[in-house]
Structures are given as C-alpha cells and as structure tokens.
Amino acid sequence: DPYRWLEDQNSTEVSDWVRAQAERADSYLAELPGRDRLAGRLAELSELPTTSPPRLRGKRWFRFTNDGTQQQSVLRVADEPFGEGRVLLDPNTASADGTTALAGAVPDPAGKLVAWSYQEVGSDWCRWRVRDVETGEDLQDQVAWAKFIEPHWLPESAGFVYLSYPPADETDVYSAANLAPKLMLHRLGAGTDELLFQQPDQPGSFCIPWVDREHGWLAMILDNPEEDTRSIWIQNLNEPDDRLHELVPASHSEWEFIGADERGLIMRTDAEAERGRLVLVDRQTGELTTLVAERPALLQLADSVNGTLVISWLVDARSEVSLHDRDGQQTGEIALPTLGTVSGLTASDDSTLVHLGFTSYDTPGQVLQHDLATGLTGIVFESRPAVAGPGMITEQIWITSADGTRLPAFVIHRADVNVGNGPHPTVLYGYGGFYISLSPAYSPLIAAFVEAGGVWVVANLRGGAEYGSSWHDGGRLANKQNVFDDAIATAEHLIATGWTSTAQLAANGGSNGGLLAGALLTQRPDLFAAVVPQVGVLDMLRYEQFTIGRAWAADYGIASRSKE
C-alpha cells in the first residue's frame, strides 16, 4: 500500500501533506467566479434561529437554541415549553474559534441537575460534569474518557451510568483504536466509579444502556458489530446482589429502548418484523409480546407517555405519525404540515403535551405541539432565515437499479427549473448504509444551490433503513456493490431523462456516503464532472484498526478475516 504512511497522523510528513493539499485546493477554489457571492448568500441562508423540541424534567423545560448567528447551540432552561428562561450552558464562550460544541446535556428526572460535556476540536472524547440548574455552578463530579453514549440517570438522581473507553495509547488518543468499552456507574460525590460491565474477550463490542427509573431497572443492549449480533441484558437495581445478566439471547435483530411500564420494557425491534414493531419484553423471562405490529411503513421513532404510544413511521422516506393506547390499538394520528421528516419526538408523563421536530427540503425546522388531552396540533416554532430563501419544489421519482430493484429519490428544484428545460447543473447526494434513512430535511446548502438554478437529488439507496432490515441487508457486506449500482442507476436516469448531463453532474456524500462518492469516482468517472467525498471511509483494508472502526464491521466486514 503506497499510502500506508498516511496512517500516522502525528508525523511531520502527514502534516506537510495535509497543508500542501489545502494550499492546492485553496489556490484553485479562490479563482472560481462567483465564489464570494455564493459564500455571502450561504451565510444569509444559514442565519436560521433553531430550537430542539423542549423536554420536561420536574417542573423545568430544557431545549437547545441558536439565534441564527451563534456558532454553537446553547442549552436553555425555562418554566414554560418555549419560555425565554435563561442560558444554562453556552459553548460559544469556551473557545475563540467556535469549535467547542455541546457533546450532550442530560437533565436528571427532577430537573435539578444536568450531566454535560463539551466536545472540542472535533473529537468524540467527552468529560462529563454535573451542573446545578438552580445555581448554574458545577459540582466536583467529573468522569473522563467517555464516548458516544449520553449518561443515563439512576432513580432519585443518585448518579448515572456512562460508557468509558480508556485509551490504549495516551500518546495517540485521537486515532488509536477504541476497544473493550466499560459500562461504568458514577455515584455523585464518590471518589471512584464502579465497573458494571465489560467484555475484554470481545473488544469490538458496544454497550447501549437505559434506565427504567420508575421501576428501578438497568437495561442494556450489547452490540457485537463483528458478529452482527445484539442481545438484551438487565439488572434489578432494587436487588443489591443482582448484576447485569442476559435476558434476550444474541441474534441479528435490531433493538431500541422506548419506555417501560409495570408489564415490562417497551422496545422497538425488527425481530420477525423487518420494518419494525413495538414489543413488551418481560423483565423476568425475556418473552416478547407484540404491542404494535409491523406495517408496510418503517417504524422509525416512538415514545411512551401517560399510557399513549406515539409512533413516527417512514412511508417511502417521508414521515407519518400515529397514536396508540397502551395495548397498541391505534387511537388517532398527528397531521404533519407537508411532505417531510419528524426529526425528534419528546414527551413526559408529567404533561399532556407531545412535541415533534419537523423539517422538509423547503421548510426550515419547525416544532409541532400536540395536546393529548384536547387532540389539537399546532406549529409553536418556525425557523426562518433573516433573508428569505428561494421557492423550492420537491418531487419524488423512481429509478430501476442494475438488478431490477426500484428505489426512490427526491429531486429539489425551482419551479422554473424542470426536466423539460434541462439539462441543469445537478448534485447527486447519497449515503446507503448502517440502517440510516435519508428523508427530507432543510439545508442552506441545498437552498443556495437550488436558488442559483441547480437541481439537488437525494437518492434512497440500499444499505439504509428506508424499507427495513432487508433493504439494509441488500446494501452491506457482500452486497455493498448494490449501493454503488443504485447511485449509478440514479445518475444514468437523471441524464437519460434530461435533468442533467455528464458535464453538469456532481456526486457528494459524507462518512459512509464519502465511501459512496469515492466508489463512484473510481468506478464511473465518466458519469460525473465533479465528485466530493467528505470525511469518507476510504481505507477499506485497515479501517478497523483506528478509532471506532471496529463498530463498522457489521456493514463492511473485515478484509483481513475474509479471503473472499
């Protein structure tokens, strides 16, 4: 491998190479006509005030807000869902260049304490602290070397559980492999933390904890990406001698914690339901009872509140929301403003209000409020740029891939830019992996490109979650080429139907989508005028040896273990 030397991120040779690449790119990009004008317009469209759906804890409401000019969002606390309140955490004051962000902020059940961490220089590392909500002062408690999972508070707010990755090499903490995570318990005021769970013999495993505070149980999903298996473990916190023990054996099924009641854990799973169902998991036996059965749509988000189940479904990559009683019977729906995506869902047993984050390609972020008591739904927050964006149209088209599989794509354009007067400058964007769906979401980048006369296309490729586990399986491991074939078929369709031409078509994607863009660049350079992989996973031979790479094995496999 002639590029093996690039693995040493601490070497002078790599630093010099990165600097030379940046200088080469900057010198080229600086000469492009209209670049400053486009940058100015992007800045205007990016000045979007935003808020997360508010979350009630005790008598206090917490939400993340941004006035549209801040580099990073702040955590705000108030006595009303959208009250002005006060700022509790502001990462904008933590660094001069605005690169420090909130990695997470988790209020305790009483709304009196918040476990929080900053995220610095783009690193995943977290140092969790605890802030007193009333005084704004931090307690002495701190835990280091945490990653990926937010803390989960114990009953009575006595402490929290978190995931720790003690670095194998403290001289190379940003690129060394993260192995054998520890599930830890931190009790407030304690000098040392308690180890709850670790599997050193399975260093690539991953723990996803959850605390049933009302009934006093700790539950955990143990994910082994290298084996592509997940199991459920449980511990009765009311029994001093109990320890985490396996409740549901390892299988290839996906699991997600939704809530709990006196009958058991409420979970989303694709076990015997490739597009997902809600089940009750008996805490003693692990027996599953279906609450909400599988539908043709993908079960994407859910929450349990006051005996009501709120479920967001994905129908051909766009959202619909239904309401169900505690036994799973549908009792109603929540109407959405347009074709778009429910991006977040919050509810509390202490309120009848349900809040939904909502967005679409032509609609910046909104928050909808539904009152379970009255059945009324309304928009309680709308994000609008300081300078109005363009009028945009979203169409959904269908493409046939190389093996005959049909897949949808969203085409976003101005009303006067259409397939009949093409070809047009076009960007094809995709991801295709890790059971992740691409559904409509507002982006200043898309708005600026469309306003300038371009067409933005988002392809729903296999490997994602849009149609459940078989759609995911169709684009991973030995089927990974299907993802690239799907994107190539979409590009060929856009050219054949007149939307664009090879001289006007670009491909773009990030992370796993960066791998997609890299594959398109190497397999079909004739189709594209430009290709931009962003933070692409491009070293498919040795990716698992760095940072959290082993966690990707379920989608990519590990080359050194497979002669085929």
Summary of the structure (lengths in Angstrom):
residues: 564
radius of gyration: 24.1
end to end distance: 19.2
largest distance: 72.5
contacts: 1814
relative contact order: 0.08
helix: 19%
strand: 39%
